[in-house]
Amino acid sequence: MKRQTTRTLLIAMFVAVIVPAALAENPQVTDLTDTFRGANAVVKHLQVYQIAGIVIIRGTADKAQAEILSDFAKSHGYARVANLIQTLQNNDAELTRKAEVALSIHRALDGCRFQVRTDQGVVHVGGQVQHELQKDVAMQVVRGISGVERVELALVKF
């Protein structure tokens, strides 16, 4: 009889404690993306959610921009912040070199004169081309380089 009572008590505890926890609703998810866009941070594919009191920040940006969002979250009273932003390091000198090489070896751009500079992944191409079509070719060549965020052309025909 004692064994039966113990067994019944264990089943009752299981039902009273474990089952409600297992059947509990999923934690509420709040989308904070629009609020965090107001932080004026430049982040690609920004997603911000609050789940169970934790703010989760996702996207792609450089380290400084990721820090801006963390500080923004803390300034709005969020104590638990998971900053999962993938940080990219723009190597402007390397991008400039790659753009110069790509422009110099492309056969359709023979005879053109280019000046290239890069600022935080944005490649600025200036100089002279012989034909208007070469502007489009130069744009496509530079866009095809990995790590280039945007291309700005200032080319004139000579």
Buried (B, 14 or more C-beta within 10 A) or exposed (E): EEEEEEEEEEEEEEEEEEEEEEEEEEEEEEEBEEBBEEBEBEBEEBBBBBEEEEBBBBBBBBEEBBBBBBEBBEEBEBEEBEBEBEEBEBEBEEBBEBBBEBBEEBEEBEEBEBEBBBEEBBBBBBBBBEEEEBBEBBBEBBEEBEBBBEBEBEBEEE
